[in-house]
Amino acid sequence: MQPRSPVLLIVVAHPDDETFGTGSTIASAAAGGARVVVCCATRGEAGEDTSGTTNSAEELAIAREGELRAAAKVLGADDVVLLDFADSGMNGDMPRNALAAVDIEQVVVAVATVIEDVQPDVVVTMDPESVNDHRDHGRIGEAATLAFTRAAKPSARLYHWTFVASVIRDWLAEMKAQGFLEEYVDMELGRPEDEMTTIVDVRHAMDTRRGGIAQHRTQRSPFTGVTAALEERVLGRDHYVRVVPPWTGGPIETTLFGDERLIRIRRRAKWRRRTRGAGARRRSRLPRRRSRSRRA
């Protein structure tokens, strides 16, 4: 019997968080044979359309949902689940159903329902403590963590995705020098590297991630214009804090799935299924030989 592919659930706040934030996580896991599901809490209608192609929040919501689904497909995700909360915006008044305005229990229930349906082996969400550049990021990280404790199977693992603070300081300096992302330049983001429990080398997924980033046409990529060296520092390794099971110290993890050998076995099994399917299709296209009747 073939081993079941591991299931990864990514829980984020807005379209583009799945790519600008966890894009390499998705692409790397999908390439390794995992089934990946993206759960996004809002349609991002309170964001800015830097392309100038939409004329209202409603149009932007439609466009950004399409970008989310297109990017997820490029990255290799199998499914996208969109929740029905409104984008809270970075500051100011919020609509009543905004992600950061509703009672957190509503968000917890919505995410727990997705966890029960997907039955993930691993859940990755935004670190509510250090990915604090938007009030929705902290809210979805907090809610997903509570939902995990309520609905995940006992063997499941929970990770908070985050940045390395020193790398983000260098990135912010480059953004400031270019006059971009002015609302971010004075923020303190990320964690010290010695707080990371898990560091995954995802350099092999960088081209796929760039393809996902390109799908978000209404948004300016936060990596536009950065040096190649800084881009590799940001995109080449993903950093996490393991929450469940609790981290007790030891060597830094290099995979989200507990045992890298397991995903390699499943990757080979997936490849074998594909090659067998391709072989069967080729055989079905071959002309059949006519049988010759023997003379007595």
C-alpha positions as CSV (number, residue, x, y, z in Angstrom):
1,M,0.0,0.0,0.0
2,Q,1.3,3.4,-1.0
3,P,2.1,5.8,2.0
4,R,-0.3,8.7,2.3
5,S,1.2,12.0,1.1
6,P,1.7,14.4,4.0
7,V,-0.8,17.3,4.2
8,L,0.3,20.9,4.8
9,L,-2.2,23.6,5.7
10,I,-1.1,27.3,5.3
11,V,-3.3,29.8,7.2
12,V,-2.8,33.5,6.2
13,A,-4.7,36.8,6.3
14,H,-4.6,38.2,2.8
15,P,-4.0,37.3,-0.8
16,D,-0.3,37.6,-1.4
17,D,0.6,36.5,2.2
18,E,0.7,33.0,0.8
19,T,3.3,34.0,-1.8
20,F,5.2,37.0,-0.4
21,G,5.4,35.3,3.0
22,T,5.1,31.5,2.7
23,G,5.6,31.0,-1.0
24,S,8.8,29.0,-0.7
25,T,7.2,26.8,2.0
26,I,4.3,25.9,-0.3
27,A,6.5,25.4,-3.4
28,S,9.1,23.3,-1.6
29,A,6.5,21.1,0.2
30,A,4.5,20.6,-3.0
31,A,7.6,19.6,-5.0
32,G,8.4,17.2,-2.2
33,G,5.1,15.3,-2.7
34,A,3.0,16.9,0.0
35,R,-0.6,17.9,-0.5
36,V,-0.9,21.7,0.2
37,V,-4.0,23.6,1.1
38,V,-4.0,27.4,1.5
39,C,-6.6,29.0,3.8
40,C,-6.9,32.8,3.4
41,A,-9.1,34.8,5.8
42,T,-9.9,37.8,3.6
43,R,-9.9,39.0,0.0
44,G,-7.5,41.9,0.7
45,E,-9.9,44.6,-0.5
46,A,-8.5,47.3,1.8
47,G,-5.1,47.1,0.2
48,E,-3.6,49.4,-2.4
49,D,-3.9,48.6,-6.1
50,T,-0.4,49.6,-7.3
51,S,-1.4,48.6,-10.9
52,G,-4.2,51.1,-11.1
53,T,-6.4,48.5,-12.8
54,T,-9.3,48.5,-10.4
55,N,-11.7,51.3,-9.4
56,S,-13.3,50.1,-6.1
57,A,-12.7,47.9,-3.1
58,E,-15.2,45.4,-4.6
59,E,-13.2,45.2,-7.9
60,L,-9.9,44.9,-6.0
61,A,-11.4,42.0,-3.9
62,I,-12.3,40.1,-7.1
63,A,-8.9,40.7,-8.6
64,R,-7.0,39.7,-5.6
65,E,-9.0,36.5,-5.1
66,G,-8.1,35.6,-8.7
67,E,-4.4,36.4,-8.0
68,L,-4.5,34.3,-4.9
69,R,-5.8,31.3,-6.8
70,A,-3.4,31.8,-9.7
71,A,-0.4,32.1,-7.4
72,A,-1.4,29.0,-5.4
73,K,-1.6,27.0,-8.6
74,V,1.8,28.1,-9.7
75,L,3.3,27.3,-6.3
76,G,1.8,23.8,-6.5
77,A,-1.0,24.1,-3.9
78,D,-3.8,21.6,-4.3
79,D,-6.7,23.8,-3.0
80,V,-7.5,27.3,-1.7
81,V,-10.1,27.9,1.1
82,L,-11.3,31.4,1.3
83,L,-12.9,32.6,4.6
84,D,-15.5,35.4,4.6
85,F,-13.9,38.1,6.7
86,A,-13.3,41.6,5.6
87,D,-9.8,43.1,5.3
88,S,-9.2,45.3,8.4
89,G,-6.7,47.7,6.7
90,M,-3.5,48.7,8.3
91,N,-5.1,51.3,10.5
92,G,-8.2,53.4,11.0
93,D,-11.8,52.4,11.2
94,M,-12.8,48.8,10.3
95,P,-16.0,47.3,8.9
96,R,-18.0,45.2,11.4
97,N,-17.0,41.9,9.8
98,A,-13.3,42.8,9.6
99,L,-10.9,40.1,10.6
100,A,-9.4,42.2,13.5
101,A,-12.8,43.6,14.5
102,V,-14.9,40.5,15.0
103,D,-14.7,38.4,18.2
104,I,-11.7,36.2,17.9
105,E,-13.9,33.1,18.6
106,Q,-15.5,33.6,15.2
107,V,-12.2,33.4,13.5
108,V,-11.1,30.4,15.6
109,V,-14.3,28.5,14.7
110,A,-13.8,29.3,11.0
111,V,-10.2,28.1,11.0
112,A,-11.0,25.0,13.1
113,T,-13.6,24.0,10.6
114,V,-10.9,24.0,7.9
115,I,-8.5,22.0,10.0
116,E,-11.2,19.4,10.7
117,D,-11.9,19.1,7.0
118,V,-8.3,19.1,5.7
119,Q,-6.8,16.9,8.5
120,P,-3.3,18.4,8.1
121,D,-0.1,16.8,9.3
122,V,1.4,20.3,9.5
123,V,-0.1,23.7,10.0
124,V,1.9,26.9,9.2
125,T,0.5,30.3,10.2
126,M,1.9,33.8,10.7
127,D,3.8,34.4,14.0
128,P,1.5,36.7,15.9
129,E,4.4,38.1,17.9
130,S,6.9,39.1,15.2
131,V,4.9,39.3,11.9
132,N,3.2,42.4,13.2
133,D,3.3,44.7,10.2
134,H,-0.5,44.4,9.8
135,R,-3.2,43.9,12.4
136,D,-4.8,41.1,10.4
137,H,-1.5,39.2,10.5
138,G,-1.4,39.0,14.3
139,R,-5.1,38.2,14.4
140,I,-4.9,35.2,12.0
141,G,-1.8,33.9,13.7
142,E,-3.4,34.0,17.1
143,A,-6.7,32.5,15.9
144,A,-5.0,29.7,13.9
145,T,-3.0,28.7,16.9
146,L,-6.1,28.5,19.1
147,A,-8.0,26.6,16.3
148,F,-5.1,24.1,16.1
149,T,-5.3,23.2,19.8
150,R,-9.0,22.7,19.3
151,A,-9.3,20.7,16.0
152,A,-5.9,19.3,14.9
153,K,-5.2,15.6,15.2
154,P,-2.9,14.6,18.0
155,S,0.1,13.9,15.7
156,A,-0.1,17.2,13.9
157,R,2.6,19.9,14.1
158,L,2.1,23.6,14.3
159,Y,4.7,26.2,13.1
160,H,4.7,30.0,13.2
161,W,6.4,31.4,10.1
162,T,8.5,34.5,10.7
163,F,11.5,36.5,9.5
164,V,15.0,36.9,10.8
165,A,15.1,40.4,12.3
166,S,18.6,41.2,11.0
167,V,17.7,40.3,7.4
168,I,14.5,42.4,7.6
169,R,16.4,45.4,8.9
170,D,18.6,45.1,5.8
171,W,15.6,44.8,3.6
172,L,13.9,47.8,5.2
173,A,17.1,49.8,4.6
174,E,17.0,49.0,0.9
175,M,13.3,49.8,0.7
176,K,13.9,53.2,2.5
177,A,16.8,54.0,0.1
178,Q,14.5,53.5,-2.8
179,G,11.6,55.4,-1.3
180,F,9.3,52.4,-1.2
181,L,7.0,50.9,1.5
182,E,7.3,54.0,3.6
183,E,4.7,52.6,6.1
184,Y,7.1,49.8,6.9
185,V,10.4,51.4,7.3
186,D,10.3,52.2,11.0
187,M,8.8,48.9,12.1
188,E,10.5,46.3,14.2
189,L,9.8,42.9,12.5
190,G,11.0,39.4,12.9
191,R,12.9,37.5,15.6
192,P,16.5,37.0,16.4
193,E,17.9,34.0,14.5
194,D,18.7,32.2,17.8
195,E,15.0,32.0,18.5
196,M,14.3,30.0,15.3
197,T,13.7,26.3,15.9
198,T,13.4,25.3,12.2
199,I,15.3,26.6,9.2
200,V,14.4,25.1,5.8
201,D,16.7,25.5,2.7
202,V,14.2,26.5,0.0
203,R,16.7,27.8,-2.6
204,H,15.5,25.2,-5.1
205,A,12.0,26.8,-4.9
206,M,13.0,30.4,-5.6
207,D,12.1,30.3,-9.3
208,T,8.7,28.8,-8.6
209,R,8.2,31.5,-5.9
210,R,9.1,34.2,-8.4
211,G,6.4,32.8,-10.7
212,G,3.9,33.0,-7.9
213,I,4.9,36.5,-7.0
214,A,4.3,37.5,-10.7
215,Q,0.6,36.5,-10.4
216,H,-0.1,39.3,-7.8
217,R,-0.3,42.0,-10.5
218,T,-2.2,44.5,-8.4
219,Q,0.4,44.5,-5.7
220,R,4.0,45.7,-5.7
221,S,6.4,42.9,-4.8
222,P,8.3,43.7,-1.6
223,F,11.4,42.2,-3.3
224,T,11.4,44.4,-6.4
225,G,14.6,46.3,-6.7
226,V,16.5,44.5,-3.9
227,T,20.0,43.2,-4.6
228,A,20.4,39.6,-5.7
229,A,22.3,38.8,-2.5
230,L,19.5,40.2,-0.3
231,E,16.9,38.4,-2.3
232,E,18.6,35.1,-1.7
233,R,18.9,35.8,2.0
234,V,15.1,36.6,2.2
235,L,13.8,33.9,-0.2
236,G,16.4,31.2,0.1
237,R,15.6,30.0,3.6
238,D,12.4,29.9,5.5
239,H,12.4,30.4,9.2
240,Y,9.9,29.1,11.8
241,V,9.2,28.7,15.5
242,R,7.8,25.3,16.3
243,V,4.8,25.6,18.7
244,V,3.5,22.0,18.7
245,P,5.1,19.8,19.8
246,P,6.8,22.3,22.1
247,W,10.4,23.0,21.3
248,T,12.7,21.6,24.0
249,G,16.0,22.5,22.4
250,G,18.5,20.5,20.3
251,P,19.7,20.7,16.7
252,I,17.8,23.1,14.4
253,E,15.2,21.3,12.4
254,T,15.6,21.3,8.6
255,T,12.1,20.1,7.6
256,L,8.5,20.7,8.7
257,F,7.5,17.1,8.4
258,G,9.5,15.6,11.3
259,D,11.4,13.1,9.2
260,E,12.8,14.2,5.9
261,R,13.1,10.6,4.8
262,L,9.3,10.2,4.9
263,I,8.6,13.0,2.4
264,R,11.4,11.6,0.2
265,I,9.7,8.2,0.2
266,R,6.4,9.8,-0.7
267,R,8.1,12.0,-3.4
268,R,9.4,8.8,-5.0
269,A,6.0,7.1,-4.7
270,K,4.3,10.2,-6.4
271,W,6.9,10.1,-9.2
272,R,6.3,6.4,-9.8
273,R,2.5,6.9,-10.0
274,R,3.1,9.7,-12.5
275,T,5.5,7.7,-14.7
276,R,3.2,4.6,-14.6
277,G,0.3,6.8,-15.7
278,A,2.3,8.3,-18.5
279,G,3.4,4.9,-19.6
280,A,-0.2,3.7,-19.7
281,R,-1.3,6.7,-21.7
282,R,1.5,6.1,-24.2
283,R,0.6,2.4,-24.6
284,S,-3.1,3.3,-25.1
285,R,-2.0,5.4,-28.1
286,L,-0.1,2.7,-29.8
287,P,-1.8,1.0,-32.8
288,R,-3.1,-2.5,-32.1
289,R,-1.6,-5.4,-34.0
290,R,-4.1,-7.4,-36.1
291,S,-4.2,-11.0,-35.1
292,R,-3.4,-13.4,-38.0
293,S,-5.6,-16.6,-38.3
294,R,-3.7,-19.8,-38.7
295,R,-4.6,-22.1,-41.6
296,A,-5.2,-25.7,-40.7
